[in-house]
Amino acid sequence: MDLTELRREYAFDGLKESDLDDNPFSQFKTWFKNAIDAKIELADVMTLATASKVGVPSARIVVLRGIDERGFVFYTDYRSAKSCDLLENPKAALVFYWRELGRQIRIVGGVQKVSREESVHYFQTRPIESRLAALTSTQGSVIPDRKILESRYEEIKNKFEGSDIPYPENWGGYRVSPDEFEFWQGRELRLHDRIRYQSDGSGGWLVERLAP
């Protein structure tokens, strides 16, 4: 397969250290707002990479559901493959990519479950269909066919019609607490700008430029 036609050049403004916020969380929020203002579809989508205790990697797309100085939050089934990885090896990497802006952000850090109260609160804000789906599916388990899933969904839908949908204890959030951020800006001639923030262990950040 010839992929030469897919090659592209990046023609974007550069990324200077003097233009960056000292706090990587603030810098993330600036770039995230830029992506929203640019009307980039699915700007809140991120790649989540985990690894098993023996180092077998796995990656998938999830949706950012919260961000503050504690970290980046997503929600999932606690019986899922990603949850099994995080139980064995509570570290993860996140990647945001906004093609229209020629930007990506890479984040690495430890992972903890959010509080049950946070998970319950978020669950209650979800659309009814999403809450029913969380009760229906054991994420990642083998099923004989789709009809089993659809039948189970209808059964649960009828069971709770007109009443509150209970919070499933096997479902909830995780928070990735960053030790490292990297802000990547595509540039001409593949001489991209890469700025890395690394935690200094005392609440501050070491900021360095990396070769592309």
Backbone bond lengths (Angstrom), bond angles and torsions (degrees), N, CA, C in turn:
res aa  C-N    CA-C-N  psi(-1)  N-CA   C-N-CA  omega(-1)  CA-C   N-CA-C  phi
1 M - - - 1.465 - - 1.526 109.35 -
2 D 1.328 116.30 125.76 1.468 122.18 179.90 1.523 109.00 -89.17
3 L 1.326 116.42 117.35 1.465 120.74 -178.03 1.527 112.88 -105.75
4 T 1.330 117.13 11.52 1.465 119.75 -175.85 1.521 111.76 -61.94
5 E 1.330 117.05 -31.32 1.463 119.36 -178.78 1.523 112.53 -69.12
6 L 1.325 116.77 -14.67 1.455 120.37 -179.04 1.521 112.55 -89.30
7 R 1.315 116.98 -3.85 1.456 119.23 179.45 1.523 110.18 -65.68
8 R 1.329 115.39 146.94 1.459 119.31 -179.00 1.515 109.82 -144.51
9 E 1.312 115.02 156.84 1.456 120.94 174.70 1.526 108.92 -107.43
10 Y 1.324 115.58 152.04 1.455 121.68 178.08 1.521 108.56 -106.04
11 A 1.317 115.72 124.92 1.462 120.45 179.84 1.530 108.30 -126.16
12 F 1.324 114.92 76.29 1.455 121.05 -177.65 1.525 109.73 -127.43
13 D 1.331 115.16 160.08 1.460 119.90 175.80 1.525 110.04 -63.89
14 G 1.325 116.00 154.60 1.450 120.66 -176.74 1.516 113.50 -78.09
15 L 1.313 114.24 172.15 1.458 122.20 179.69 1.527 108.02 -116.98
16 K 1.335 116.22 110.30 1.452 121.73 -178.05 1.523 110.26 -103.74
17 E 1.327 115.55 143.55 1.452 119.60 178.01 1.533 111.23 -57.56
18 S 1.319 116.44 -35.50 1.467 120.64 -177.71 1.528 112.30 -67.40
19 D 1.328 116.66 -19.21 1.463 120.42 179.84 1.522 113.02 -91.05
20 L 1.326 116.82 -6.03 1.459 120.88 -174.62 1.525 112.02 -92.33
21 D 1.309 115.60 149.71 1.456 121.90 174.10 1.523 109.22 -75.16
22 D 1.326 117.25 147.38 1.460 120.56 177.63 1.526 111.71 -66.33
23 N 1.329 115.95 -24.93 1.455 121.90 -178.00 1.533 109.38 -101.51
24 P 1.340 119.30 118.22 1.459 120.45 -177.08 1.525 113.58 -64.57
25 F 1.333 117.63 -27.45 1.462 119.21 176.15 1.531 110.47 -65.23
26 S 1.329 116.24 -41.72 1.471 120.33 177.27 1.522 110.59 -65.84
27 Q 1.342 116.41 -39.07 1.459 119.89 178.18 1.528 110.46 -65.33
28 F 1.323 117.00 -40.24 1.465 119.75 176.44 1.527 110.34 -59.33
29 K 1.324 116.33 -46.88 1.464 119.88 -177.17 1.529 111.12 -62.45
30 T 1.331 116.72 -34.62 1.468 120.21 176.72 1.516 110.51 -63.89
31 W 1.334 116.91 -49.54 1.468 120.23 179.87 1.523 111.51 -66.25
32 F 1.316 116.51 -37.10 1.464 119.57 179.14 1.528 110.11 -64.11
33 K 1.336 116.89 -42.26 1.469 120.23 176.69 1.523 110.60 -63.49
34 N 1.345 117.18 -39.13 1.467 120.48 176.03 1.522 110.42 -57.19
35 A 1.328 116.66 -42.51 1.466 121.14 -179.94 1.524 111.26 -66.12
36 I 1.330 116.79 -40.91 1.466 120.67 177.70 1.521 110.24 -65.07
37 D 1.346 116.40 -46.27 1.465 120.59 -179.25 1.525 111.81 -63.00
38 A 1.337 116.36 -29.83 1.467 120.96 178.18 1.529 111.69 -80.01
39 K 1.345 115.10 1.07 1.478 122.02 179.09 1.532 112.07 57.92
40 I 1.320 115.09 38.67 1.461 119.94 175.85 1.516 108.81 -72.04
41 E 1.316 115.67 125.73 1.449 120.65 -179.50 1.531 110.11 -67.36
42 L 1.331 115.36 135.25 1.468 121.82 178.66 1.531 112.16 58.17
43 A 1.316 116.19 43.14 1.469 120.64 179.51 1.520 111.92 -63.96
44 D 1.331 117.13 -21.33 1.461 121.60 -177.96 1.527 113.02 -90.77
45 V 1.319 117.05 6.44 1.463 121.07 179.72 1.525 109.63 -85.69
46 M 1.331 116.27 139.38 1.467 120.50 -178.31 1.524 109.83 -141.23
47 T 1.318 115.62 150.45 1.455 120.92 171.47 1.521 108.63 -83.86
48 L 1.329 115.91 130.44 1.454 122.33 176.68 1.524 108.00 -110.73
49 A 1.324 117.17 120.64 1.466 121.65 177.97 1.516 109.57 -111.56
50 T 1.338 115.21 131.37 1.454 121.92 176.90 1.531 108.39 -128.60
51 A 1.321 116.36 174.15 1.465 120.78 176.01 1.515 108.66 -146.62
52 S 1.328 115.41 148.03 1.461 120.49 177.18 1.526 109.84 -73.56
53 K 1.322 116.79 177.19 1.465 120.05 -179.00 1.526 112.13 -66.19
54 V 1.349 117.05 -20.41 1.465 119.88 177.66 1.530 111.50 -100.07
55 G 1.339 116.58 9.47 1.455 120.34 172.42 1.511 115.99 89.54
56 V 1.339 118.89 12.19 1.467 120.42 176.69 1.521 108.33 -75.69
57 P 1.352 118.00 118.81 1.457 120.41 -175.19 1.522 112.39 -82.22
58 S 1.315 115.25 157.54 1.458 122.08 175.70 1.520 107.60 -152.72
59 A 1.327 116.85 142.86 1.467 120.49 -179.21 1.518 109.51 -140.73
60 R 1.328 115.41 148.77 1.450 121.75 178.08 1.524 108.95 -157.92
61 I 1.328 115.21 167.03 1.460 120.89 178.52 1.527 109.14 -92.41
62 V 1.344 116.41 132.34 1.456 121.79 173.49 1.535 107.33 -133.61
63 V 1.322 115.29 174.74 1.463 120.61 -177.54 1.525 110.24 -111.54
64 L 1.320 116.40 133.23 1.462 121.82 175.77 1.522 108.57 -68.55
65 R 1.339 116.48 125.81 1.461 120.91 -178.29 1.514 113.74 -116.75
66 G 1.322 116.69 -0.95 1.453 119.14 177.86 1.512 110.41 -178.05
67 I 1.350 115.02 146.83 1.466 119.02 178.29 1.512 108.75 -151.11
68 D 1.324 115.52 128.59 1.459 122.06 172.10 1.528 106.86 -151.36
69 E 1.319 117.12 -169.29 1.464 119.84 -176.04 1.528 113.38 -66.41
70 R 1.325 116.50 -11.29 1.473 119.61 177.04 1.520 111.72 -83.73
71 G 1.349 117.31 -25.68 1.447 119.04 179.18 1.515 114.11 145.94
72 F 1.335 114.40 -163.28 1.464 123.82 -172.47 1.523 108.98 -112.55
73 V 1.331 117.19 128.03 1.458 121.90 -171.40 1.528 111.53 -110.53
74 F 1.341 114.93 137.23 1.464 121.69 169.63 1.523 107.61 -137.51
75 Y 1.337 116.62 164.06 1.461 121.72 -177.48 1.524 110.57 -123.78
76 T 1.341 114.99 150.11 1.463 119.85 -177.41 1.521 109.90 -164.22
77 D 1.319 115.52 176.69 1.458 122.80 171.77 1.530 107.64 -77.84
78 Y 1.318 117.15 129.42 1.465 120.61 -179.19 1.532 112.72 -71.48
79 R 1.344 116.93 -4.39 1.465 121.04 175.65 1.524 112.14 -100.29
80 S 1.313 117.03 2.93 1.463 121.72 -176.14 1.525 111.66 -73.81
81 A 1.342 115.30 168.19 1.466 120.29 178.82 1.524 111.20 -61.43
82 K 1.328 116.92 -40.62 1.465 119.19 -179.92 1.522 111.23 -63.67
83 S 1.341 115.95 -37.29 1.458 119.89 179.08 1.525 111.08 -67.80
84 C 1.333 116.63 -37.66 1.465 119.82 176.51 1.518 110.65 -63.05
85 D 1.342 116.65 -42.39 1.466 120.41 176.37 1.520 110.61 -59.03
86 L 1.339 116.51 -46.57 1.457 120.56 -174.91 1.525 112.09 -70.04
87 L 1.333 117.25 -26.46 1.458 120.34 175.04 1.524 110.19 -67.80
88 E 1.336 116.14 -39.47 1.463 121.60 -178.66 1.526 112.95 -81.59
89 N 1.327 114.96 -33.34 1.464 120.80 -172.32 1.528 108.11 -145.62
90 P 1.338 118.08 85.07 1.460 121.99 -171.11 1.529 114.87 -76.66
91 K 1.336 114.62 56.64 1.458 121.62 173.96 1.518 108.07 -135.08
92 A 1.324 116.47 151.32 1.465 119.71 -178.67 1.517 110.11 -152.99
93 A 1.328 114.77 163.69 1.459 122.19 172.82 1.519 108.44 -125.09
94 L 1.319 115.75 144.14 1.463 122.47 176.56 1.521 108.52 -120.60
95 V 1.331 116.86 146.33 1.458 121.04 173.42 1.529 108.86 -135.58
96 F 1.321 115.94 125.56 1.460 122.72 169.66 1.522 107.36 -103.96
97 Y 1.333 117.33 135.80 1.467 120.32 178.22 1.517 108.82 -133.65
98 W 1.348 115.16 122.70 1.453 121.90 179.16 1.525 108.19 -119.43
99 R 1.319 115.36 91.49 1.467 122.30 -173.02 1.521 112.12 -56.95
100 E 1.338 116.78 -41.24 1.457 120.31 -175.94 1.532 112.71 -62.81
101 L 1.312 116.71 -25.07 1.464 121.46 178.88 1.521 112.28 -102.58
102 G 1.334 116.50 -3.09 1.463 120.29 -177.19 1.509 112.59 62.01
103 R 1.344 116.55 38.47 1.459 120.55 -174.24 1.519 111.89 -129.14
104 Q 1.314 114.99 147.02 1.451 120.30 167.50 1.526 108.92 -142.53
105 I 1.318 114.59 154.10 1.459 121.27 177.23 1.517 107.46 -128.74
106 R 1.319 115.94 127.69 1.462 122.14 177.49 1.524 108.42 -110.59
107 I 1.341 116.08 135.26 1.460 122.13 -176.37 1.526 108.49 -133.22
108 V 1.321 117.39 134.62 1.466 122.27 179.21 1.519 108.77 -130.48
109 G 1.343 116.42 138.37 1.450 117.82 177.92 1.512 113.64 -178.48
110 G 1.321 114.83 178.97 1.457 121.29 176.44 1.520 110.70 -77.08
111 V 1.325 115.48 160.33 1.465 120.97 -175.77 1.524 109.99 -129.24
112 Q 1.330 114.96 136.57 1.462 121.44 174.65 1.526 108.49 -135.81
113 K 1.328 116.32 154.27 1.459 119.84 172.11 1.529 109.16 -67.76
114 V 1.310 116.89 143.66 1.461 119.74 171.25 1.527 107.40 -74.04
115 S 1.316 117.53 168.62 1.461 120.38 -179.57 1.530 110.53 -66.33
116 R 1.309 115.80 154.62 1.460 119.99 177.05 1.520 110.32 -58.45
117 E 1.339 116.88 -37.57 1.461 120.49 -180.00 1.528 111.56 -61.19
118 E 1.335 116.32 -41.63 1.462 119.94 177.80 1.522 111.29 -64.00
119 S 1.341 115.92 -42.36 1.457 119.71 -179.20 1.528 111.48 -65.62
120 V 1.334 116.66 -43.29 1.469 120.45 179.09 1.524 110.21 -62.36
121 H 1.326 116.10 -44.46 1.465 119.56 -180.00 1.521 111.35 -60.08
122 Y 1.337 116.45 -46.38 1.454 119.01 -179.69 1.530 110.87 -65.50
123 F 1.333 116.97 -42.01 1.464 120.75 -179.82 1.520 110.81 -55.76
124 Q 1.306 116.22 -40.79 1.464 120.65 -177.33 1.529 112.86 -70.86
125 T 1.334 117.60 -16.68 1.470 120.40 177.25 1.523 111.91 -89.14
126 R 1.315 118.28 -9.46 1.468 121.51 -176.79 1.535 110.52 -73.63
127 P 1.343 117.33 153.58 1.465 119.59 174.01 1.527 110.45 -58.34
128 I 1.323 116.61 152.28 1.465 121.00 -178.53 1.522 111.00 -54.74
129 E 1.333 116.59 -41.89 1.461 120.55 -178.03 1.533 111.51 -60.78
130 S 1.329 116.26 -39.10 1.469 120.47 179.73 1.519 111.48 -68.65
131 R 1.338 116.67 -37.59 1.462 120.05 177.99 1.524 110.68 -66.75
132 L 1.317 116.23 -41.13 1.462 119.97 178.00 1.525 110.87 -64.35
133 A 1.334 116.32 -39.81 1.464 120.62 179.93 1.520 111.21 -63.42
134 A 1.343 116.63 -37.69 1.465 120.10 178.96 1.528 111.27 -63.38
135 L 1.335 116.75 -33.40 1.462 120.72 177.49 1.524 111.80 -77.96
136 T 1.330 115.78 -25.15 1.459 121.20 -174.92 1.517 113.32 -77.50
137 S 1.325 116.00 -45.05 1.466 120.73 -166.71 1.523 113.58 -103.21
138 T 1.324 115.63 137.55 1.463 121.88 165.84 1.520 105.87 -97.02
139 Q 1.315 116.28 96.52 1.466 122.02 -167.17 1.526 112.40 -56.92
140 G 1.330 115.08 127.44 1.450 121.34 175.91 1.520 114.85 87.63
141 S 1.338 117.87 -6.94 1.466 119.74 179.49 1.522 110.12 -77.77
142 V 1.313 116.71 155.74 1.460 121.88 179.68 1.527 109.57 -79.12
143 I 1.347 117.16 132.94 1.459 122.23 176.18 1.531 108.28 -127.63
144 P 1.334 117.77 149.17 1.469 119.83 -175.65 1.513 113.80 -68.77
145 D 1.326 117.74 -34.37 1.464 120.92 178.84 1.521 109.30 -166.29
146 R 1.336 116.21 171.70 1.461 121.07 -176.63 1.526 111.98 -69.54
147 K 1.315 116.86 -28.16 1.465 120.14 -177.64 1.523 111.22 -59.15
148 I 1.327 116.67 -35.34 1.464 120.53 177.71 1.522 110.23 -59.30
149 L 1.324 116.04 -44.02 1.463 121.71 -179.17 1.523 110.92 -65.78
150 E 1.324 116.48 -46.26 1.464 121.11 -178.62 1.522 111.47 -64.85
151 S 1.327 116.40 -38.85 1.464 120.89 178.59 1.525 110.85 -65.17
152 R 1.327 115.36 -42.52 1.458 120.41 178.66 1.524 110.79 -63.94
153 Y 1.324 117.38 -40.44 1.469 121.55 178.65 1.529 110.32 -60.57
154 E 1.334 117.38 -47.26 1.460 121.47 -178.83 1.529 110.70 -64.14
155 E 1.320 116.36 -37.82 1.463 120.76 178.23 1.525 111.08 -61.59
156 I 1.322 116.49 -45.89 1.468 120.96 -179.68 1.528 110.79 -69.96
157 K 1.313 116.34 -38.84 1.473 120.85 177.99 1.520 110.61 -59.00
158 N 1.315 116.62 -45.76 1.468 120.89 -179.86 1.524 111.21 -68.31
159 K 1.319 116.13 -36.99 1.461 120.55 -178.31 1.524 111.87 -62.34
160 F 1.324 116.78 -38.99 1.464 119.80 -174.78 1.532 113.26 -106.78
161 E 1.306 117.20 13.06 1.466 120.15 178.83 1.527 109.60 -60.95
162 G 1.329 115.26 126.89 1.454 120.31 178.88 1.508 114.75 80.06
163 S 1.348 118.06 5.67 1.461 120.85 179.18 1.523 110.17 -134.43
164 D 1.330 116.15 169.83 1.461 120.16 179.60 1.533 110.61 -66.89
165 I 1.324 115.19 140.29 1.454 120.70 176.96 1.530 107.56 -88.47
166 P 1.322 118.52 120.84 1.475 120.23 -174.53 1.523 112.18 -71.30
167 Y 1.318 113.86 150.05 1.461 120.12 176.59 1.519 109.97 -72.34
168 P 1.339 118.79 126.72 1.463 121.55 178.48 1.525 110.88 -80.63
169 E 1.315 117.75 123.11 1.459 121.88 -175.88 1.530 112.68 -66.28
170 N 1.336 116.93 -17.32 1.466 120.82 179.62 1.526 112.68 -87.84
171 W 1.310 117.24 11.90 1.469 121.68 -174.16 1.522 109.18 -131.29
172 G 1.347 116.34 142.30 1.458 117.65 177.92 1.515 112.29 173.53
173 G 1.315 115.28 -167.24 1.455 120.63 -172.17 1.512 114.38 -106.65
174 Y 1.336 113.73 159.33 1.458 123.50 171.26 1.528 108.30 -125.55
175 R 1.310 114.91 150.03 1.465 120.45 175.88 1.530 109.04 -121.35
176 V 1.323 116.09 124.11 1.462 122.10 173.90 1.522 107.21 -90.63
177 S 1.333 116.64 116.20 1.468 121.83 -179.07 1.528 108.43 -101.01
178 P 1.331 117.45 107.25 1.474 120.52 -169.01 1.525 115.31 -68.40
179 D 1.331 113.49 139.49 1.459 122.17 166.63 1.519 109.78 -104.68
180 E 1.340 115.16 -17.31 1.468 120.38 -175.03 1.528 110.32 -150.87
181 F 1.329 115.62 138.52 1.461 123.66 170.81 1.522 108.07 -124.13
182 E 1.305 116.53 146.04 1.465 120.05 167.79 1.525 109.24 -133.33
183 F 1.335 115.55 124.81 1.467 122.13 177.70 1.525 108.10 -103.11
184 W 1.308 115.79 122.23 1.469 123.12 -173.84 1.522 109.23 -117.31
185 Q 1.307 116.21 125.60 1.468 122.19 176.50 1.514 109.11 -119.98
186 G 1.340 117.68 120.14 1.454 121.38 178.41 1.516 111.43 -65.08
187 R 1.334 116.02 138.15 1.465 122.04 179.58 1.524 110.23 -133.93
188 E 1.323 115.26 168.01 1.465 121.09 178.95 1.528 110.72 -64.61
189 L 1.324 115.44 154.32 1.462 124.37 177.04 1.522 112.90 62.41
190 R 1.343 116.44 18.39 1.468 122.78 -178.20 1.532 112.68 63.70
191 L 1.337 116.89 16.70 1.463 120.37 175.86 1.526 108.59 -90.39
192 H 1.322 114.28 66.04 1.453 120.80 -173.39 1.524 111.78 -69.01
193 D 1.324 115.77 155.41 1.463 121.81 174.73 1.525 108.97 -92.28
194 R 1.328 115.71 129.90 1.458 121.93 177.99 1.523 108.94 -132.97
195 I 1.324 116.02 119.27 1.460 121.20 178.46 1.518 108.58 -119.67
196 R 1.328 115.39 125.42 1.460 120.50 -177.90 1.524 110.82 -111.06
197 Y 1.328 115.17 135.16 1.467 122.69 170.33 1.524 107.15 -108.02
198 Q 1.327 117.02 128.27 1.456 121.37 174.69 1.518 109.66 -123.74
199 S 1.323 116.05 135.61 1.458 120.74 179.37 1.528 110.28 -62.58
200 D 1.329 115.65 136.74 1.472 118.67 177.61 1.526 111.61 -93.43
201 G 1.331 115.74 5.39 1.460 120.20 176.75 1.508 115.23 84.68
202 S 1.327 117.14 -5.45 1.470 119.91 -178.56 1.526 112.11 -128.06
203 G 1.316 115.98 22.73 1.468 119.99 178.34 1.512 114.28 97.49
204 G 1.328 117.79 -8.33 1.458 121.49 178.42 1.519 111.62 -102.41
205 W 1.328 114.96 179.44 1.464 120.80 -176.90 1.524 110.71 -135.86
206 L 1.328 115.38 134.30 1.466 122.10 172.72 1.515 107.62 -90.53
207 V 1.319 116.43 124.63 1.470 121.37 -177.44 1.514 109.85 -109.14
208 E 1.337 116.42 125.64 1.458 121.97 -176.89 1.533 110.50 -138.05
209 R 1.330 114.64 148.73 1.470 120.04 173.02 1.512 109.28 -93.00
210 L 1.333 116.85 137.32 1.447 122.17 179.66 1.521 110.60 -111.20
211 A 1.321 116.62 148.71 1.472 120.31 173.92 1.529 108.69 -66.99
212 P 1.343 116.60 145.73 1.477 118.80 -179.55 1.516 112.08 -71.31
